[in-house]
Amino acid sequence: MSEDKNLNDDFKDKAKEFAEEAKETAKEFTEGAQETFESDNKKVLAGILAILLGYLGIHKFVLGYTKEGIIQLIASVVTCGIASIIPFIEGIIYLTKSDDDFYNTYQVGKKPWF
């Protein structure tokens, strides 16, 4: 009976350790996700959106360029998607720029195209 109690206590201790580690991992993940999506520098988010969903102009809306986002959407519809090459190129440009250069060019300098 004493052996069962010790085994049960060991399981409880291991479960508590696992739960604490899981909480810490979830907290780190949450902080990383918030940093990525809520930071001032939206380079990665804008770059990926431009490559994957650029024809919809979503990357322009994320960067605060509402007029340019609407223009991109209309251009994609009118050209049957041919105009989607523009955001694809923009996405590559966004992702290859340094963080500081991207921030200064597209967020501070408000350069809407390329």
SEPAKOL-580350 format. One record per atom (N, C-alpha, C): x, y, z. Coordinates in steps of 0.05 Angstrom, whole numbers, plus 5000, padded with zeros to 4 digits. Layout:
<nodes>
XYZ
...
</nodes>
This chain:
<nodes>
501649765000
500050005000
501750255000
503950255015
505750475017
507150524990
507650304976
508850314949
507050454929
504450394931
502450514914
502250814919
502350884945
502251174952
504651324941
507051204943
509451334932
509351354902
508351144889
508051154860
506051374852
503851384866
501851594861
502951874865
504551914886
505752174891
507752244869
509252044859
511152094837
509652184812
507452054806
505852134783
504752414786
503852484809
502852744814
505052954811
507452894821
509653084818
510453114789
510552894774
511252914746
509153074730
506553024737
504453174724
504653474729
505253544754
505553824761
507853954746
510153804744
512453904729
511753944700
510353754688
509553764660
507654004656
505754044674
503954264672
505354534673
507254554691
508854804693
510454864668
511754654657
513254684633
511454764609
509054634608
507154704587
506254994589
505755084613
504855364617
507155554609
509555484616
511855664608
512155674578
511955434565
512155424536
509955584523
507555554532
505255704521
505656004525
506656084548
507156364554
509256474534
511456324530
513556414511
512456434483
510756244475
509556244448
507756494445
506156544465
504356774464
505857034462
507957064478
509657304477
510857344449
511857124438
513057134411
511057204390
508657094392
506557154372
505757444375
505457544399
504657824403
506858004392
509357934396
511558104386
511458114356
510857884343
510857874314
508458034303
506158004314
503758124303
503058404313
504158474336
503458734348
505858934348
508158844339
510459024340
510159244320
511759444323
511759674305
512759584277
514559394276
515659304251
514059064241
512559094220
510758894209
511958754184
514558744182
515958644159
515158364151
515358174170
514757894164
511857854157
510057974173
507257944167
506458064140
507458304134
506858424108
508058274085
510458174089
511858024068
510357764061
509657614081
508257354077
505457404065
504057604075
501457664064
501657754035
503757914029
504058004001
504557773982
506157573991
506657343974
504257163971
502957103993
500756913993
498057033984
497357263994
494757383989
494957673978
497157723964
497657993954
495558093935
494357913920
492358003900
489958133914
489558073940
487458203955
488258463968
490758523967
491758783978
491958784008
491758554021
491658544050
494258654063
496558604050
499058714061
499059014062
497659144043
497459434043
495759534066
493559394072
491859464094
493359434121
494959224123
496559174148
498459404152
499659504131
501559724133
500260004136
497560004133
496060254136
495660404110
495960274088
495560394061
492860304050
490760424060
488060344052
487560394023
488160634013
487760703985
489260513966
491760453973
493360273956
492359993957
491259903980
490159633982
487659603965
486059813964
483659803946
484459803917
486459963911
487559973883
488559693875
490059563893
491159303887
488859103882
486859103899
484658923896
483158963869
482659213863
481259273838
482959193814
485559253815
487359183793
487458883789
487458723811
487458433808
484858333795
482658453803
480058363791
479958443761
480658683755
480458783727
482358623709
484758553719
486658413702
486558103705
484458013718
484057723722
486457603737
487657743755
489757643771
492557703761
492857803738
495557863727
496958073744
495558253755
496758463771
497758363798
497258103804
498157993829
501257943829
502557983807
505457963806
506658193822
505358423823
506358653837
506658593867
504658503881
504958443909
506958213914
507158023895
509057803899
511857923900
512458103882
515058233881
515458403907
513358543915
513458703939
514058533963
512758303965
513258113987
516158033989
517357973966
520157893966
521958133974
521258373965
522758613973
522458654003
520058634013
519658674042
521358484058
521358224051
522758024067
525858034064
526858154042
529758174039
530958424051
529258624057
530258864070
530958814099
532858964110
533358944138
530959054154
530758984179
528459074195
528359374196
530659494201
530759794204
530059924177
531159824155
530659934129
527659914122
526459684127
523659654122
521959844138
522559854164
521060034182
521260324173
523660414167
524060694159
522860754132
522860564113
521860604086
518860594085
517660384096
514760324092
512960414115
514060434139
512360504161
512760794170
515260884171
515761164178
515561344153
516961254132
517061414107
514461394090
512761204097
510161164083
510461144052
512360974043
512660924015
510760704007
508560763992
506560563988
507160343967
508760393948
509360203927
512360143925
513059893922
515759803919
517559953938
</nodes>
